[in-house]
Amino acid sequence: MDEIKSIEELESEGYRVIDAIAGDVPSSKELQYIIDKIADEKRGTFYSDILYNMTSERFSETEAKTFWQEILRHKYVMSELLKRNVGVRVAALDYLENIKKIIIAPKIIDETEFRETLKLAETDPLTGVSNRRVIVREISDEIKNSKKQGYFFSVLMIDLDRFKNYNDTEGHTAGDLILQEVAGIFKSELRKQDIVGRYGGDEFIIILSKVDKTQAKKIAEKIRLRVESEFKAINITISAGIAEFPTDGITLDDLISCSDEALYRAKEFGKNKVVFFKFVGISFKTKENINSVTCVGDFNRWNKKQGAMQYLSETGEWVINLNLKPGVYRYKFLIDGTRWIADPAAAEFVDDGFGGQCSILKVNLD
């Protein structure tokens, strides 16, 4: 019986073995016979050989098989996203280099082909800015880098005011043009190292590396004023919420949530505003001694948070610092486990000292 050649030898002879295994090219009877023989006789190194041929990196068979299955799934996702078939080599490079980050200089495919495909996979097709996938990855990377180097960075969540009404009235073509023009303004006002992406609909996220919230507000205000000026005729403005790492959150979810909460407040305060994320202070005026206050809110992670309390004798108030998210009116408070505070929506909005506002809830329990 003839010795079965390696995948590398067959590929060098022009056989597209790996592409055939992945289903990218039709497999002739001859090629399928060869693949079956390789899979049988190289049972302990089959997947390891595939990845070695693609990357020049050697993995264990178990690890290589897992990677291969994940690469095929990633190939499917990329193909669905781009509405065309993405080759397994492009999918493998994106997966191993950008997602798993275990390959630095692979030999998988022509660099130009990969970069062009990757750009399509990471770009919002309408506006030309980064898509949600990139935003999530970049915030995660920025968190890691910030922890190592000890710097602040800011996340801006931006939403177009009254865009839905304009889109419904003028049509989607006109609405799409507005999104493109606004995205262009964002890009023109930012540094090269900053990231702007479309998070969904008319929501955008901007990542400002090594920029604290005070600097971020100046940048956001400049953008806000320009949008207000250029779209004055159609009354399109933007609202923005700012969250700062690590002050406001240390995880991806925290920063997204905090910037979104701040954006919500900007909308509530009349739109066309830039607002910081701000923790909430709550004070209760009562003659009674309070032992505990439990907060039950819309967000599970804040459910049943216990507050640290301080009694102010000169005013007869108990001040409870619950470290809540902005928008305290979305929460209810239970005093000593027996009674709810009435009307938690009665929040007073005050200047937070940074050009934004925070919520202070005052309830008389007498």
N, C-alpha and C positions, 0 to 999 in steps of 0.2 A: 504494500500500500504506500502511495506517495505521502511524504511528510507534509502536513498542513502548514502552510506559510503563516506568518504572524500577520496581524492586522496592519502593522506598519509596512511590511513588505508588500502586501496586497494594495494598500493605498498608494504606495510609490509606483506601482505598476498601472495605476489608473482606475483600480476598482474603488468605487465609492461605498466602501463597506459600512462606515459609520452612518453616512446619510441614509443608506438602505435600512439599517437597523432602526433608525429613528423614524423611518417612513417618509423621508424627504424626497426620495427618488424611488421609482419602481424597482422591484427586485426580480431579476431574471431567474430562471430555474437554476442556471449555473451559479449565480451569485448567492441565491438562497441556500443551495447545497453547501457552498463554501462556509457561509455563516453558521449553518447548523453544525457543520463539522468542527468549526472553531469553538462554538459554544459547548460542544460535547467534550472535546479533547483539552480545551483550556478552561475547564469548568472552575478551577480555583483562581484563575486570574483574568477571566473574560472581561468583566467590567473595569477591572484595574488596567487592563491593556487598552481598553477604549479610551479612558481618560488620559493614560500616559501618552497615547498617540496624539491626543488633542492638546495636551498642556505641557508635556515633558515633566510632569510631576507624578510620582508614584504614590498611590493610595492603597490601603488594604482592600481586599475584595469586598468585604462587608461595607466599608465606608464608601467605596467607589460605586457599589450597587445602589446605595441610598442616594448618593449624589446624582447618579444617572436618572433615577426615577424622579427626583426633584427637578432636574434639568428639563425632562420631558414635560412635566407639569408647567414649568416656567415658560417653555416654548409655546404651550397651548395658550397660556394667559397673554403672552406678548402677541401672539397671532390674533387672538380675539380683540385685543386692544387696538392693533393696527389694521384690522380687517384684511389681513393678507397673511400668507404663510411666512413664518419666521424660521429660518434654518436652525437646525440643532446646534451648529457651531456658534452662531450669534447668541442664541439663548444660553449656551454653556458659558460663553465669555461673560455675558452680563451677570449671570447667576454667580459664577465663581469669583469674578473680580469685584463686582459692585455690591452684591447682596451678602455673600458669605465672606468676601474679602480674604480669601485664602490663596489667591493667585495674584502675583504682582505683574509678571511679564509673560503671559501665555503665548503660545504660537498658533492658536486655534485657527484664525482666519485672517484675511487681509484687513489691515487696520482701518482703511477707508470704509469698507463695507460695514464693519462693526460700528464705527462712529456714526455713520449716517443712519443706521437702523436704531441705534441707541438714542439718538437725538429725537427721532420720531416717537420712540416709546416714552420719552421723558418730557415731551413738550405738549402743552395744551394746544390742540389743533386750531382752535378759534383765535386765541389771543397771542400765541407764540411765546408765552411765558411758561415757566415750569408747571408741571401738573401736580396733582395731590401726592402721587407716589414720591416725587422728588422732595416735596415739602416735608413729608414725614421723615424721610431719610436724612435730610439736611439738618432738621431740628435735633434728631437723635445724635448725629455726628457732632453738632455744635455743643450739645450737652457734654459729651465725652471730652471734647477738646477744652471746654471751659473748666471742667473739673480738674483736668491735668494742669492747665496753665493759670487758673485762678482769675478769670476775667468775667465780666458781666456781658450778657447779650440780651437783645430785646426781640419780642415777637409782636407784630402788628396784625390784628385781624381787621380787615376793611370790608365794608359793605356799601353798595351804592344806594343812596336814598331815593325813594320814589321810582326806582328802576322798573319795578313790576308794572306799575301803571303806564309808564312810557312804553314798555314793551308790548303791553296788551293793546294800547291805543295806536301806536305807530307801526306795529308789526315786528316780527322776529329779525328781519333783515336790518331794520333800523337799530333794533336793540343790540344785535351782534356788532354793529359798527361802533356803538357807544362803548361796549366792552373792550373792543380792540383799541380804541383811542385812549381810554382810561389806562389800560395796561401799558400803552406806550408812554404815557405820562409817568407812571410808576418807574419804569425802566430808566427814563431819562433823568430822573431826580435822584437815583441811587448810585452808589459806588459799584465798581465791578465785582467786588467780593460779596455784595449783598444779594440775597435771593428773593425774587418775587414769583409767586405762583398763584394759579387760580385754584381755590379750594373747592369750589362748586358753585354753580349758578352765577350770581353776581358778587360772590365773596372771594376776596383775595387775602393771601398771607404774605407778609414781608418779614424776612429774617435779617436783623441788623447785627452783624458780628462785632463784638467788642464795643458795643454801644449801650450805655445805660438808659434808663427810662427818661431821664431829663433830656438827653440828647435825642432820643427817639421821638419825643414829643415835638421837638423843633423840626425834625425831618418830616414828621407826619403833618404838622401844621402847614409847612411849605407845600406839601402835596395837596392838602385839603384846599388851601387858598387857590392853587392853580386850577384844580378841578372846578371849584366854584366859579372862577372867572371864565374859564373856557366853555362851560356848559350853562352859563347864566340864562341864556335864552330859553332853554328847555327845563330849567329848574332841577338839574341833576347835580347832587352833591355827594360827598362821602362822609360816613361816620367811621371812626376807628377806635379800637380798644388796644391798649398796650399792656403786655405782661413782661416782667423782667426776670431773667435767670441770674442767681438762684433765689432772689428775694420773694418772688411770687409763686415759684414752683420749681421743682427739681426733676420732673419727669416730662416726657412728651405730652401725656394726657393733661397734666397740670397746666402746662403753658398754653395749650390749646383752649382748655376750659377757662382759664383766667382771662385770656385775651378776648374770648367769646363773651364772657360775663361783662367785661369792661365795654365791649361793643354794644351789648344789650343796654347798658346804662346810657351810653352815648345816644342811642335811639330814643330811650325813654326821656332824656333831657332835651329833646327837641330836634335831634338830627344835626348833621353838618358840624359835628364836634369830635374832638379827640379826647379820650378819657383814659386815665390810668386804672389798672386793676387796684382795688383797695379793700383791705379787710374791714369788717364792720364792727363798730362798737355799739353796744346796747345798754341802756340804763333803765332800771326799774325803780320807780318812786313808791315806797311802801313803808308803813310803820312796823310791818312784821319782820321777823327774822327769817331769812331765806337760807336754806341749807343746800339746795341743789337746783340747778336749772338744766333741763334736757332740751336739746334742739332736735327737731325732726324736720328734715327738709326734702327738697326735690332730688337731691343727689345722695346716693347711697353712702358714699364715703364720708359724708358729714352727718349721717344719721346717728342720733343719740349721742352727740358730743357733749361732754361735761364742761361747764364753764368755771373759770377762776374768778372769784368775786371779791369786791372791795367795798366796804361801807364808808360813805361820805357823811360824817356826822353833821356837817354844817348845812347840808341840803336834805338830809334824810333819805338819800338814795343809795341803792345797791347798784354798783356798776359791774356788769358782767362782761368780761372780754371773751367772747366765744370764738374769735378767729374765723368768722364766717366769710363766705363769698359775698361780693356785692349783690344787691337785690334782696335785702333781708326780708322784704315783704313776701318772698316765696317760701318762708319758713314759719313754723309754729314752735312755741316754747311751752314747756310743761314745768310748772313750779312745784317743787317737792313731790313730784310724781302724782299730784292729785288734780290740778286744774290747769287748763290752757289759758294762755294770755289771750285776751280778746283782741280781735282786729289787728293781726300782725302786719296788715297792709299799711297801717298808719305810720309810715316811715318819714322822717324829716331828712331832707338832703342838704348837706352843708359842704362848704369849701374844704377840700382835703389839704390845702396848703400847696398843692402842686399844679393848680390850674384845672383840677378835676373836682369831683364831688364824691362823698361817701355817705352811707346811710346811717342814721342814728335813730333807733326805735325807742321811744319813750312811752311807757305805759303806766298809768296810775292804778295801783292794785288796792287802794283803800276801799 
